Amino acid sequence: MLLSGCRTALPYATPGRYDRGLVIVLPGIHGRIGLTDAICHGLNDGGVDGAIEIYDWTSWRGPIYNLEAQAGNRKVAKKIAQRIVKYQKERPLRPVVLLGHSGGAALAAWASEEMPMGHNVDGVVLLAAAMSPGYELDLALAGSRRGIVSFHCDRDWFFLGVGTFVAGTMDGRHTASAGRTGFTVPQALRRERGYDRLFQVAWRDEMAEAGHIGSHLTSGARAYVARYVAPWVRQATWDEALLRRAGDARP
């Protein structure tokens, strides 16, 4: 199933797969591109057996509009939350994971914030998030049972360094993005604000073996997603032990 007018749907949205769970993949500000498809293929290669949908939240007005349209993007996030609630009513107790890449990471976090009382997503996965490091994740964490895992890379200096410093992050800050530096964690109130369920995975040299060479445009490489990201989607419980195992993933 493809939730927006875009290219041909991928073969990961059959009734049988919907019966096992749902992953909603949110692309960056350019909309669905080959990298978006690579993320979906990587999830499937990595053993994710539930339905995988691409939700192209972007507007025809173009990338800069998509970056700056915070009010409109918040409305789309609410629609994504409504889509999740509909699925949960049709298939109760099936896991739902939001996965956002770059600008789509903000939509994933905001959709988690919008989950109504009595409904939660199971997990939120952020790849190269174009969000400010100081963005407060309290509400997004509250909307997710497992928490949030964020993959970041300090080599992503062009798109998430210079790019968001000049053009701004999805939340309107002119700074290097959390997808480059990681999110700032308020240590004094870590547990009280839910940040003990924020797991941050930093890029390492050996990840280049799986196709993520440290650039923004390889941060959703198929083999990298299969090896390092899919374990988070598959695992029902997120904790520091999973962080260590996933971070040490090998072929």
C-alpha positions as CSV (number, residue, x, y, z in Angstrom):
1,M,0.0,0.0,0.0
2,L,1.3,3.5,-0.9
3,L,-0.4,6.3,1.0
4,S,0.3,9.0,-1.4
5,G,0.4,9.5,-5.2
6,C,3.8,8.2,-6.0
7,R,5.6,5.5,-7.8
8,T,4.6,1.8,-7.8
9,A,3.9,0.4,-4.4
10,L,6.4,-2.1,-3.0
11,P,5.3,-5.7,-2.4
12,Y,5.3,-5.4,1.4
13,A,1.7,-4.5,2.0
14,T,-0.2,-7.8,1.6
15,P,-3.1,-8.8,3.9
16,G,-0.9,-11.5,5.5
17,R,1.8,-9.0,6.3
18,Y,-0.7,-6.5,7.8
19,D,-1.8,-9.3,10.1
20,R,1.7,-9.4,11.6
21,G,2.3,-5.7,12.1
22,L,2.9,-2.4,10.3
23,V,5.9,-0.2,9.7
24,I,5.3,3.3,8.2
25,V,8.3,4.8,6.4
26,L,8.4,8.6,6.1
27,P,10.8,10.0,3.5
28,G,12.8,13.2,3.7
29,I,11.8,16.6,2.3
30,H,12.4,15.5,-1.4
31,G,9.6,12.8,-1.0
32,R,9.9,9.2,-2.1
33,I,13.2,8.6,-3.8
34,G,15.3,5.5,-4.4
35,L,16.7,5.8,-0.9
36,T,13.2,5.4,0.5
37,D,12.7,2.2,-1.4
38,A,16.1,1.0,-0.2
39,I,15.0,1.5,3.4
40,C,11.9,-0.7,2.8
41,H,13.9,-3.4,1.0
42,G,16.5,-3.3,3.9
43,L,13.8,-3.8,6.5
44,N,12.4,-6.8,4.6
45,D,15.9,-8.2,4.1
46,G,16.5,-7.8,7.8
47,G,13.6,-10.0,8.7
48,V,10.8,-7.5,9.3
49,D,7.7,-9.6,8.2
50,G,4.9,-7.1,8.8
51,A,3.5,-4.7,6.3
52,I,5.8,-1.8,5.2
53,E,4.1,1.3,3.9
54,I,5.6,4.5,2.5
55,Y,3.8,7.5,3.6
56,D,4.9,10.4,1.3
57,W,4.0,13.4,3.4
58,T,5.6,15.9,1.1
59,S,4.0,18.6,-1.0
60,W,4.3,19.3,-4.7
61,R,5.6,22.8,-3.7
62,G,9.1,21.4,-3.2
63,P,11.7,20.6,-0.6
64,I,12.1,24.1,0.9
65,Y,8.4,24.4,1.4
66,N,8.3,20.9,3.0
67,L,11.1,21.9,5.3
68,E,9.5,25.2,6.5
69,A,5.8,24.3,6.5
70,Q,5.6,23.4,10.2
71,A,1.9,24.0,10.7
72,G,1.1,21.9,7.6
73,N,3.5,19.2,8.6
74,R,1.9,19.0,12.1
75,K,-1.5,18.5,10.4
76,V,0.0,15.7,8.4
77,A,1.4,14.1,11.5
78,K,-2.0,14.1,13.0
79,K,-3.3,12.3,9.9
80,I,-0.6,9.7,10.3
81,A,-1.7,9.2,13.9
82,Q,-5.2,8.7,12.7
83,R,-4.1,6.2,10.2
84,I,-2.4,4.2,13.0
85,V,-5.4,4.3,15.2
86,K,-7.5,3.0,12.3
87,Y,-5.1,0.1,11.8
88,Q,-5.0,-0.7,15.5
89,K,-8.8,-0.9,15.6
90,E,-8.8,-3.2,12.7
91,R,-5.9,-5.3,13.9
92,P,-5.6,-4.9,17.7
93,L,-2.3,-5.9,19.4
94,R,-0.3,-5.8,16.2
95,P,2.9,-3.8,16.5
96,V,3.2,-0.4,14.7
97,V,6.6,1.2,14.2
98,L,7.2,4.7,12.7
99,L,10.5,5.1,10.7
100,G,11.4,8.6,9.5
101,H,14.4,9.5,7.4
102,S,15.9,13.1,7.5
103,G,12.9,15.4,7.4
104,G,10.6,12.5,7.8
105,A,12.1,11.8,11.2
106,A,10.3,14.9,12.5
107,L,7.0,13.6,11.1
108,A,7.6,10.3,12.9
109,A,8.2,12.1,16.2
110,W,5.3,14.4,15.7
111,A,2.9,11.6,14.8
112,S,4.0,9.8,18.0
113,E,3.1,13.1,19.9
114,E,-0.3,13.0,18.3
115,M,-1.3,9.6,19.4
116,P,-4.6,9.9,21.4
117,M,-5.2,8.6,24.8
118,G,-5.4,4.8,24.8
119,H,-3.2,4.4,21.7
120,N,0.5,4.3,21.3
121,V,2.9,3.3,18.6
122,D,5.3,0.5,19.5
123,G,8.5,2.3,18.5
124,V,9.9,5.3,16.6
125,V,13.0,5.0,14.5
126,L,14.9,8.1,13.4
127,L,17.5,7.9,10.6
128,A,19.6,11.1,10.1
129,A,17.0,13.3,11.8
130,A,16.8,16.8,10.4
131,M,15.7,18.1,13.8
132,S,17.5,20.3,16.3
133,P,19.6,18.5,18.9
134,G,17.7,20.3,21.6
135,Y,14.2,19.4,20.4
136,E,12.3,18.1,23.4
137,L,11.2,14.5,22.8
138,D,9.2,14.1,26.0
139,L,5.8,13.9,24.2
140,A,7.1,11.7,21.4
141,L,8.6,9.3,23.9
142,A,5.3,9.2,25.9
143,G,3.5,8.2,22.7
144,S,5.8,5.2,22.1
145,R,5.9,2.0,24.1
146,R,9.4,1.0,23.3
147,G,10.8,4.5,23.0
148,I,12.8,6.1,20.3
149,V,16.0,5.0,18.6
150,S,18.0,7.7,16.7
151,F,20.8,6.9,14.3
152,H,23.2,9.8,13.8
153,C,26.5,10.4,11.9
154,D,29.0,13.2,12.6
155,R,30.2,12.9,9.0
156,D,26.9,14.2,7.7
157,W,28.3,17.7,7.6
158,F,26.7,19.0,4.3
159,F,23.0,18.2,4.6
160,L,22.7,18.1,8.4
161,G,25.5,20.5,9.2
162,V,25.7,23.4,6.6
163,G,22.3,22.6,5.2
164,T,20.2,22.9,8.3
165,F,22.4,25.7,9.7
166,V,21.5,27.8,6.6
167,A,18.0,26.6,5.8
168,G,16.9,25.4,9.2
169,T,15.8,22.2,10.7
170,M,12.3,20.8,10.5
171,D,11.5,22.5,13.9
172,G,12.8,25.8,12.6
173,R,16.2,26.0,14.3
174,H,19.3,27.1,12.4
175,T,21.8,24.6,13.7
176,A,23.5,21.4,12.9
177,S,20.9,18.6,13.2
178,A,20.5,15.8,15.7
179,G,21.1,13.4,12.8
180,R,24.7,14.7,12.9
181,T,25.4,15.4,16.5
182,G,22.8,13.3,18.4
183,F,20.0,14.7,20.6
184,T,20.9,16.6,23.8
185,V,19.8,14.6,26.8
186,P,18.8,16.4,30.0
187,Q,20.7,14.1,32.3
188,A,19.3,15.6,35.6
189,L,15.8,14.7,34.5
190,R,16.5,11.8,32.2
191,R,14.1,9.2,33.7
192,E,11.4,11.7,34.8
193,R,11.2,13.0,31.2
194,G,11.3,9.6,29.6
195,Y,14.8,10.0,28.1
196,D,15.9,6.7,29.5
197,R,13.9,5.3,26.5
198,L,15.9,7.3,24.0
199,F,18.6,5.1,22.4
200,Q,21.2,6.8,20.2
201,V,23.3,4.9,17.7
202,A,26.4,6.7,16.4
203,W,27.9,5.9,13.1
204,R,31.2,3.9,13.2
205,D,33.7,3.1,10.5
206,E,32.7,-0.5,10.2
207,M,29.2,0.5,9.2
208,A,30.6,1.5,5.8
209,E,30.9,-2.2,5.0
210,A,27.1,-2.2,4.9
211,G,26.8,0.7,2.6
212,H,26.5,3.7,4.9
213,I,29.8,5.5,4.2
214,G,28.9,8.4,6.4
215,S,27.0,10.6,4.0
216,H,23.4,11.7,4.2
217,L,22.5,9.9,1.0
218,T,23.8,6.5,2.3
219,S,22.1,6.8,5.7
220,G,19.3,4.5,4.5
221,A,21.5,2.1,2.5
222,R,19.7,-1.3,2.1
223,A,22.3,-3.5,3.7
224,Y,22.9,-1.0,6.5
225,V,19.1,-0.9,7.3
226,A,19.0,-4.7,7.2
227,R,21.9,-5.1,9.6
228,Y,21.6,-2.2,12.0
229,V,18.0,-0.9,11.9
230,A,15.8,-4.0,11.3
231,P,16.7,-5.5,14.6
232,W,15.1,-2.6,16.4
233,V,11.9,-3.0,14.4
234,R,11.8,-6.7,15.1
235,Q,12.5,-6.6,18.8
236,A,9.5,-6.2,21.1
237,T,11.6,-4.6,23.9
238,W,14.2,-1.9,23.6
239,D,16.9,-1.6,26.2
240,E,20.6,-1.0,26.7
241,A,21.3,-4.6,25.9
242,L,19.7,-4.3,22.5
243,L,21.6,-1.1,21.9
244,R,24.9,-3.0,22.5
245,R,23.8,-6.0,20.4
246,A,22.5,-3.9,17.5
247,G,25.5,-1.6,17.6
248,D,27.8,-4.6,17.3
249,A,25.9,-6.2,14.4
250,R,28.1,-8.1,12.0
251,P,27.3,-9.9,8.7
